[in-house]
Amino acid sequence: MSPKQAYRFVPVFVLLCVLGAVVPAASAQGIAARFERTLGAGTAPKLIKEYGGEYVLPIQERLWVEEVFARLAAQSQRPEVEYTLTVLNSREANAFSLPGGFVFITRGLLNLIGSDEAQLAAVLAHEIAHVEKKHGVNAVLRQLGLSVLAEVGAAALDFLSGDLLRLAGVTLVQMLQAGWGREAEFEADAVGQELAAQAGFDPAGSISLLETLAEVDGAEQPMHLFRTHPEPVQRQKRLEERLALFWSDPTLVAQEEVLERLKEGRNSHQDRRTDPKGRYVLEEAEKPWAGVRLFDLQTGEYVTWAQEALVREAAWSPQGTYLAVLVDAGSQGELWVLNRWGHVLRRIAGFRGEIASFSWSPQGTVLALDLVDPAGQRVAAVYINPAAVVDVSRGLDASGSQWLDDALYFLQGDSWYKTEPPQVVPVQIAEPVPLVLQRKRVLTPTLIREGSTFRLTRPELTPP
């Protein structure tokens, strides 16, 4: 701010200080909310133009994106904010928000996310969190030296000239490009993860999103989402540590019916060698063995995957999408996840204990690990996508993990305990829009008789 501009606003500060003591808190909050909305609304058109204008998604994709956004916005703790979403016509992978509830995402980032609801929810929830915590408007007020405006509730807004709002708008754009700050981004990550979980989306989606963006080649996909944000590795680590918060605390199981089912499951033999899709059969071998040897029922031949690995145990996921392989890599071991072509998708380590056994969740997206270390036994959940490890036994001396329906059970001594993962509710469009039948013109030639002959005229375009 120039000295001339600063001098112009001196009377405003005096007026704010005087009125701050006499204006009711409710009125002050209302005025502050109007300032926030006005600031965002005044800045939005410039940014929309800068990013190529608004992009209209195909109807089904638009309904899907809007439903994800609506579920997240419904979790807002600021009833005075009306959230809106705009898709920008830019190949750049980016998303941002403005004070007052204006959220933006580029078509480039939507293309990158694809149909992954958890990742889309993570992006939008992160931007909503910025608005919820007033990161943008507070940063602008601090930059302009108007932090007192927030404290007294902007009581004198009606007396401020348009020059101040224009200056605030310019400052907002500059700070948006520079970022709201390291701690603001960490806070938006945490709050956004909570919003996503409350709205019925997988909170692991935020970690998966960071992995997806980290793999993008900047030469092929313009991306500025991390330009002003903390290092992705730091963000992933913090978000992974928070995943345990979304699993329920272990509770003692007392229902006889459930206990009987757990007993039956523990005593039954589970066939983990046969491919659920009926193509491969794992060959039994002395443990440990070199590589994963399978018989291909389709070709009638043996194949060997992960030949460089010393394998201790292997098991197909319930849907046959993945093959989990426990690899002998020192005292703790590693968990490798292979696809149906034998390619290693994940190499997951760092379990802080030796893996005694593992089992797949019914959905085939999470593995339960029984871990043993000098301090005792515990149960951890390993996400396949993203690769994240969560201690779900919460300090209990746990073993014998077993999946049942949508919950994970484990033993402490002779007692069974239950913990539930975050509940995920898929997005469903209530009334899918039917395809619109377009009226199409057809070529209709005209037959003309000329004496004893007939002649076809040039066809004309006529509606059917």
C-alpha positions as CSV (number, residue, x, y, z in Angstrom):
1,M,0.0,0.0,0.0
2,S,1.4,3.4,-1.0
3,P,1.8,6.2,1.6
4,K,-1.1,8.0,-0.1
5,Q,-3.4,5.0,0.2
6,A,-2.4,4.5,3.8
7,Y,-3.2,8.1,4.6
8,R,-6.6,7.7,2.9
9,F,-7.6,4.8,5.2
10,V,-6.5,6.4,8.5
11,P,-10.0,7.9,9.2
12,V,-11.4,4.4,8.5
13,F,-9.3,2.8,11.2
14,V,-10.4,5.5,13.7
15,L,-14.0,4.9,12.8
16,L,-13.6,1.1,13.1
17,C,-12.1,1.4,16.5
18,V,-14.9,3.7,17.7
19,L,-17.8,1.7,16.2
20,G,-16.3,-1.7,17.2
21,A,-17.3,-1.0,20.8
22,V,-20.9,-0.2,20.0
23,V,-22.0,-2.4,17.2
24,P,-23.8,-5.7,18.3
25,A,-21.7,-8.9,17.6
26,A,-24.5,-10.4,15.4
27,S,-24.6,-7.3,13.2
28,A,-20.8,-7.2,13.0
29,Q,-20.7,-10.8,11.9
30,G,-23.3,-10.1,9.2
31,I,-21.4,-7.1,7.9
32,A,-18.1,-9.2,7.8
33,A,-19.9,-12.0,5.9
34,R,-21.1,-9.4,3.3
35,F,-17.6,-8.1,2.9
36,E,-16.3,-11.6,2.4
37,R,-18.9,-12.4,-0.2
38,T,-18.5,-9.1,-2.0
39,L,-14.7,-9.6,-2.1
40,G,-15.0,-13.0,-3.6
41,A,-17.8,-12.1,-6.0
42,G,-15.8,-9.1,-7.3
43,T,-12.7,-11.2,-7.9
44,A,-14.3,-14.3,-9.5
45,P,-15.1,-12.9,-13.0
46,K,-11.4,-12.0,-13.5
47,L,-10.2,-15.4,-12.6
48,I,-12.9,-17.1,-14.7
49,K,-11.7,-15.1,-17.7
50,E,-8.0,-15.8,-16.9
51,Y,-8.7,-19.6,-16.9
52,G,-10.5,-19.7,-20.2
53,G,-14.0,-19.1,-19.0
54,E,-16.5,-21.5,-17.6
55,Y,-16.6,-25.0,-19.0
56,V,-19.9,-26.9,-19.3
57,L,-19.5,-30.6,-18.5
58,P,-21.5,-33.3,-20.2
59,I,-24.8,-33.7,-18.3
60,Q,-24.0,-37.0,-16.5
61,E,-20.6,-35.9,-15.4
62,R,-22.0,-32.5,-14.3
63,L,-24.6,-34.2,-12.2
64,W,-22.0,-36.4,-10.6
65,V,-19.6,-33.5,-9.8
66,E,-22.5,-31.4,-8.4
67,E,-23.7,-34.2,-6.2
68,V,-20.2,-34.7,-4.7
69,F,-19.9,-31.0,-4.1
70,A,-23.4,-30.7,-2.6
71,R,-22.7,-33.5,-0.1
72,L,-19.5,-31.7,1.0
73,A,-21.1,-28.3,1.2
74,A,-23.9,-29.7,3.3
75,Q,-21.2,-30.3,6.0
76,S,-20.4,-26.6,6.3
77,Q,-20.3,-25.1,9.7
78,R,-20.9,-21.6,8.3
79,P,-24.6,-21.2,7.5
80,E,-24.0,-17.7,6.2
81,V,-21.9,-19.0,3.3
82,E,-23.6,-20.0,0.1
83,Y,-21.1,-22.4,-1.7
84,T,-20.9,-22.4,-5.5
85,L,-18.8,-24.5,-7.9
86,T,-17.4,-23.4,-11.3
87,V,-15.5,-25.7,-13.7
88,L,-12.9,-23.7,-15.6
89,N,-12.0,-24.3,-19.2
90,S,-8.3,-24.9,-18.6
91,R,-6.0,-27.9,-19.2
92,E,-4.0,-26.9,-16.1
93,A,-4.6,-29.2,-13.1
94,N,-5.7,-26.8,-10.5
95,A,-8.3,-26.0,-7.9
96,F,-8.8,-23.0,-5.7
97,S,-11.4,-21.1,-3.7
98,L,-12.3,-17.4,-3.0
99,P,-13.8,-15.9,0.2
100,G,-17.5,-16.1,0.3
101,G,-17.9,-19.7,-0.9
102,F,-16.7,-19.5,-4.5
103,V,-14.9,-22.8,-5.4
104,F,-13.2,-23.5,-8.7
105,I,-11.8,-26.6,-10.4
106,T,-10.3,-26.9,-13.9
107,R,-11.3,-29.4,-16.5
108,G,-7.6,-30.5,-16.5
109,L,-7.8,-31.7,-12.9
110,L,-11.2,-33.3,-13.5
111,N,-9.7,-35.3,-16.4
112,L,-6.8,-36.3,-14.2
113,I,-9.1,-37.5,-11.4
114,G,-11.4,-39.4,-13.7
115,S,-14.2,-41.2,-12.0
116,D,-12.5,-41.5,-8.6
117,E,-15.1,-40.0,-6.2
118,A,-12.7,-40.0,-3.2
119,Q,-10.1,-37.9,-5.0
120,L,-12.7,-35.5,-6.3
121,A,-14.2,-35.1,-2.8
122,A,-10.6,-34.5,-1.5
123,V,-10.0,-31.7,-3.9
124,L,-13.3,-29.9,-3.3
125,A,-13.3,-30.5,0.5
126,H,-9.8,-29.0,0.7
127,E,-11.0,-25.8,-1.0
128,I,-14.2,-25.6,1.1
129,A,-12.0,-25.9,4.1
130,H,-10.1,-22.8,3.1
131,V,-13.4,-20.9,3.1
132,E,-14.6,-22.5,6.3
133,K,-11.4,-21.3,8.1
134,K,-11.4,-17.9,6.3
135,H,-7.9,-18.3,5.1
136,G,-8.3,-16.0,2.1
137,V,-10.1,-13.1,3.7
138,N,-8.0,-13.1,6.8
139,A,-4.8,-13.2,4.6
140,V,-6.0,-10.2,2.6
141,L,-6.9,-8.2,5.8
142,R,-3.5,-8.9,7.3
143,Q,-1.8,-7.9,4.1
144,L,-3.7,-4.6,4.0
145,G,-3.2,-4.0,7.7
146,L,-6.9,-4.3,8.3
147,S,-6.9,-7.2,10.7
148,V,-8.9,-4.9,13.1
149,L,-11.7,-5.2,10.5
150,A,-12.2,-8.9,11.4
151,E,-12.0,-8.2,15.1
152,V,-14.6,-5.5,15.2
153,G,-16.8,-7.1,12.6
154,A,-16.3,-4.6,9.7
155,A,-18.8,-2.3,11.3
156,A,-18.0,0.6,9.0
157,L,-18.1,-1.3,5.7
158,D,-20.9,0.9,4.4
159,F,-18.5,3.8,4.8
160,L,-15.6,2.3,2.9
161,S,-15.0,3.5,-0.6
162,G,-15.0,1.3,-3.7
163,D,-11.2,1.9,-3.8
164,L,-10.7,-0.3,-0.8
165,L,-12.7,-3.2,-2.2
166,R,-10.8,-2.9,-5.5
167,L,-7.5,-2.9,-3.7
168,A,-8.6,-5.9,-1.6
169,G,-9.5,-7.7,-4.8
170,V,-6.1,-7.1,-6.4
171,T,-4.4,-8.2,-3.1
172,L,-6.6,-11.3,-3.1
173,V,-5.4,-12.4,-6.6
174,Q,-1.8,-11.8,-5.7
175,M,-2.0,-13.8,-2.5
176,L,-4.0,-16.6,-4.2
177,Q,-1.1,-17.0,-6.6
178,A,1.4,-17.0,-3.7
179,G,-0.7,-19.3,-1.5
180,W,-2.3,-18.8,1.9
181,G,0.7,-20.1,3.8
182,R,2.1,-23.4,4.9
183,E,0.0,-23.8,8.1
184,A,-3.2,-22.8,6.2
185,E,-2.6,-25.6,3.7
186,F,-2.0,-28.2,6.4
187,E,-5.2,-27.0,8.2
188,A,-7.2,-27.2,5.0
189,D,-5.9,-30.8,4.4
190,A,-7.0,-31.8,7.9
191,V,-10.4,-30.1,7.8
192,G,-11.0,-31.2,4.3
193,Q,-10.3,-34.8,5.2
194,E,-12.9,-34.6,8.0
195,L,-15.5,-33.0,5.7
196,A,-15.0,-35.8,3.2
197,A,-15.4,-38.5,5.8
198,Q,-18.5,-36.8,7.2
199,A,-20.0,-36.6,3.7
200,G,-19.5,-40.3,3.2
201,F,-16.3,-40.3,1.1
202,D,-13.2,-42.3,1.8
203,P,-10.8,-40.0,3.8
204,A,-7.9,-41.9,2.2
205,G,-8.8,-40.1,-1.1
206,S,-6.7,-37.1,-0.1
207,I,-3.6,-39.3,0.1
208,S,-4.5,-41.0,-3.2
209,L,-5.0,-37.6,-4.8
210,L,-1.5,-36.5,-3.7
211,E,0.0,-39.7,-5.2
212,T,-1.9,-39.1,-8.5
213,L,-0.7,-35.5,-8.8
214,A,2.9,-36.4,-7.8
215,E,3.0,-38.8,-10.8
216,V,2.0,-36.2,-13.3
217,D,4.6,-35.2,-15.9
218,G,4.8,-31.4,-15.9
219,A,5.9,-31.4,-19.5
220,E,2.7,-33.1,-20.6
221,Q,0.2,-31.9,-18.0
222,P,0.4,-28.3,-16.8
223,M,0.0,-28.4,-13.1
224,H,0.3,-25.6,-10.5
225,L,-1.6,-27.2,-7.6
226,F,1.6,-27.7,-5.6
227,R,3.3,-24.5,-6.7
228,T,2.5,-22.7,-3.4
229,H,1.7,-25.7,-1.2
230,P,3.9,-27.7,1.2
231,E,5.9,-30.7,0.0
232,P,3.5,-33.5,-1.0
233,V,5.5,-36.0,1.1
234,Q,4.9,-34.0,4.2
235,R,1.2,-33.6,3.4
236,Q,0.8,-37.4,2.8
237,K,2.6,-38.3,6.0
238,R,0.2,-36.0,8.1
239,L,-2.9,-37.3,6.3
240,E,-1.8,-40.9,6.7
241,E,-1.3,-40.4,10.5
242,R,-4.8,-39.0,10.7
243,L,-6.5,-42.0,9.0
244,A,-6.7,-43.9,12.3
245,L,-9.1,-41.2,13.6
246,F,-11.7,-42.3,11.1
247,W,-11.7,-46.0,12.2
248,S,-13.9,-46.7,15.2
249,D,-12.4,-47.4,18.6
250,P,-12.2,-51.2,19.3
251,T,-15.2,-52.4,21.2
252,L,-15.7,-55.7,23.0
253,V,-17.9,-58.2,21.1
254,A,-20.6,-59.8,23.2
255,Q,-23.3,-61.0,20.6
256,E,-23.3,-64.8,20.6
257,E,-24.3,-64.9,16.9
258,V,-21.3,-62.8,15.9
259,L,-19.0,-64.8,18.2
260,E,-20.2,-68.1,16.6
261,R,-19.5,-66.7,13.1
262,L,-16.0,-65.7,14.1
263,K,-15.4,-69.1,15.5
264,E,-16.6,-70.8,12.3
265,G,-14.5,-68.5,10.2
266,R,-11.4,-69.1,12.3
267,N,-11.8,-72.9,12.1
268,S,-12.7,-73.0,8.4
269,H,-10.1,-73.4,5.6
270,Q,-9.8,-70.4,3.4
271,D,-8.7,-71.1,-0.1
272,R,-6.4,-68.2,-1.0
273,R,-4.5,-70.0,-3.8
274,T,-7.2,-70.2,-6.4
275,D,-7.9,-67.1,-8.5
276,P,-11.5,-66.0,-7.9
277,K,-11.8,-65.3,-11.7
278,G,-10.8,-68.9,-12.4
279,R,-7.7,-68.5,-14.4
280,Y,-4.6,-69.0,-12.1
281,V,-3.8,-71.4,-9.3
282,L,-0.9,-70.7,-7.0
283,E,1.5,-73.6,-6.8
284,E,2.4,-74.8,-3.3
285,A,6.1,-74.8,-2.4
286,E,8.4,-74.9,0.5
287,K,8.6,-71.6,2.4
288,P,10.1,-69.3,1.5
289,W,10.3,-69.8,-2.3
290,A,11.7,-67.8,-5.2
291,G,9.1,-65.9,-7.1
292,V,5.4,-66.6,-7.4
293,R,4.7,-69.7,-9.5
294,L,1.2,-70.1,-10.9
295,F,-0.5,-72.5,-13.3
296,D,-2.4,-70.7,-16.0
297,L,-5.6,-72.7,-16.7
298,Q,-6.2,-70.7,-19.9
299,T,-2.9,-71.5,-21.6
300,G,-2.1,-74.7,-19.7
301,E,1.3,-73.4,-18.8
302,Y,3.2,-72.4,-15.7
303,V,4.2,-68.8,-15.2
304,T,6.4,-67.1,-12.6
305,W,5.9,-63.6,-11.3
306,A,8.2,-61.5,-9.1
307,Q,11.1,-63.8,-9.8
308,E,13.5,-61.7,-7.8
309,A,11.5,-62.0,-4.6
310,L,11.8,-64.5,-1.8
311,V,8.1,-65.2,-1.1
312,R,6.8,-66.3,2.3
313,E,3.0,-66.1,1.6
314,A,0.7,-65.1,-1.2
315,A,-3.1,-64.7,-1.5
316,W,-5.6,-63.4,-4.1
317,S,-8.0,-60.6,-3.3
318,P,-11.7,-61.6,-3.1
319,Q,-12.4,-60.2,-6.5
320,G,-9.2,-61.5,-8.1
321,T,-8.0,-58.0,-8.9
322,Y,-4.8,-58.2,-6.9
323,L,-2.3,-60.8,-5.6
324,A,-0.8,-59.9,-2.3
325,V,2.7,-61.3,-1.7
326,L,4.6,-61.3,1.6
327,V,8.3,-61.0,0.7
328,D,11.2,-61.9,2.9
329,A,13.0,-58.6,3.2
330,G,14.9,-58.7,6.5
331,S,13.2,-59.3,9.8
332,Q,10.0,-57.3,9.1
333,G,9.3,-58.2,5.5
334,E,7.6,-56.3,2.7
335,L,4.1,-56.6,1.2
336,W,4.0,-56.5,-2.6
337,V,0.8,-56.1,-4.5
338,L,0.7,-57.5,-8.0
339,N,-2.0,-57.1,-10.7
340,R,-3.4,-59.9,-12.9
341,W,-0.5,-59.5,-15.4
342,G,2.2,-60.1,-12.7
343,H,3.3,-56.4,-12.5
344,V,4.2,-55.1,-9.1
345,L,2.0,-52.2,-8.3
346,R,3.0,-51.5,-4.7
347,R,5.9,-52.3,-2.4
348,I,4.8,-51.5,1.1
349,A,7.1,-51.6,4.1
350,G,7.7,-49.8,7.4
351,F,5.3,-51.9,9.5
352,R,7.4,-51.6,12.7
353,G,7.0,-55.3,13.4
354,E,7.2,-58.7,11.8
355,I,4.2,-59.7,9.7
356,A,2.7,-62.9,11.2
357,S,-0.2,-63.2,8.7
358,F,-2.5,-61.0,6.5
359,S,-6.0,-61.2,5.2
360,W,-8.0,-59.2,2.6
361,S,-11.1,-57.1,3.3
362,P,-14.3,-58.2,1.5
363,Q,-14.0,-55.3,-0.8
364,G,-10.4,-56.2,-1.7
365,T,-9.1,-52.7,-1.0
366,V,-7.5,-53.1,2.4
367,L,-5.3,-55.8,4.0
368,A,-5.3,-56.6,7.7
369,L,-1.9,-57.4,9.1
370,D,-1.0,-59.3,12.3
371,L,2.2,-57.7,13.5
372,V,4.6,-58.9,16.2
373,D,7.4,-56.9,17.7
374,P,9.3,-57.0,21.1
375,A,6.7,-54.7,22.6
376,G,3.8,-57.1,21.8
377,Q,1.3,-57.8,19.1
378,R,-1.0,-55.4,17.1
379,V,-3.2,-55.3,14.1
380,A,-2.7,-52.8,11.3
381,A,-4.8,-52.0,8.2
382,V,-2.9,-51.5,4.9
383,Y,-4.6,-49.5,2.1
384,I,-3.7,-50.6,-1.4
385,N,-4.6,-47.4,-3.1
386,P,-3.2,-45.2,-1.7
387,A,-0.4,-47.1,0.1
388,A,-1.1,-46.2,3.7
389,V,-0.7,-48.1,7.0
390,V,-3.0,-47.5,10.0
391,D,-2.7,-49.0,13.5
392,V,-6.3,-50.0,14.2
393,S,-5.8,-52.0,17.5
394,R,-5.2,-48.7,19.4
395,G,-2.6,-50.1,21.8
396,L,-4.4,-53.4,22.5
397,D,-2.3,-56.6,22.5
398,A,-4.1,-57.8,19.3
399,S,-3.8,-60.9,17.1
400,G,-5.9,-63.2,14.9
401,S,-7.5,-60.5,12.8
402,Q,-10.5,-61.6,10.8
403,W,-12.8,-59.7,8.5
404,L,-16.6,-60.1,8.9
405,D,-19.0,-58.1,6.7
406,D,-17.8,-54.5,6.8
407,A,-15.8,-54.7,10.0
408,L,-12.5,-56.0,11.2
409,Y,-12.3,-58.2,14.3
410,F,-9.3,-59.3,16.4
411,L,-8.5,-61.1,19.6
412,Q,-7.0,-59.8,22.8
413,G,-6.5,-62.9,24.9
414,D,-9.7,-64.8,24.6
415,S,-11.9,-61.8,23.9
416,W,-13.0,-60.5,20.4
417,Y,-12.9,-56.8,19.6
418,K,-14.4,-55.0,16.6
419,T,-13.3,-51.9,14.7
420,E,-15.0,-50.4,11.7
421,P,-13.4,-48.6,8.8
422,P,-14.8,-45.2,7.6
423,Q,-18.2,-45.7,6.0
424,V,-18.2,-44.9,2.3
425,V,-21.5,-44.0,0.5
426,P,-21.2,-44.1,-3.3
427,V,-22.7,-41.2,-5.2
428,Q,-25.9,-42.1,-6.9
429,I,-27.8,-39.9,-9.4
430,A,-31.4,-40.2,-8.4
431,E,-32.9,-39.6,-11.9
432,P,-30.4,-40.2,-14.7
433,V,-31.0,-37.9,-17.6
434,P,-32.1,-39.8,-20.7
435,L,-30.4,-39.2,-24.0
436,V,-32.1,-36.4,-25.9
437,L,-33.4,-37.5,-29.4
438,Q,-32.2,-34.9,-31.9
439,R,-34.3,-34.1,-34.9
440,K,-32.1,-35.0,-37.9
441,R,-32.6,-33.9,-41.5
442,V,-32.7,-36.5,-44.2
443,L,-31.9,-36.4,-47.9
444,T,-35.1,-36.7,-49.9
445,P,-34.7,-36.8,-53.7
446,T,-37.6,-35.8,-56.0
447,L,-38.8,-37.9,-58.9
448,I,-39.9,-35.9,-62.0
449,R,-41.5,-37.4,-65.1
450,E,-40.4,-35.9,-68.4
451,G,-42.3,-37.5,-71.3
452,S,-41.6,-41.2,-71.3
453,T,-38.6,-40.9,-68.9
454,F,-38.1,-40.1,-65.2
455,R,-35.5,-37.9,-63.7
456,L,-34.3,-37.7,-60.1
457,T,-33.6,-34.1,-58.8
458,R,-30.9,-33.2,-56.5
459,P,-31.8,-34.3,-53.0
460,E,-33.1,-31.5,-50.6
461,L,-32.7,-31.4,-46.9
462,T,-36.1,-31.8,-45.3
463,P,-37.1,-32.6,-41.8
464,P,-38.5,-36.2,-41.2
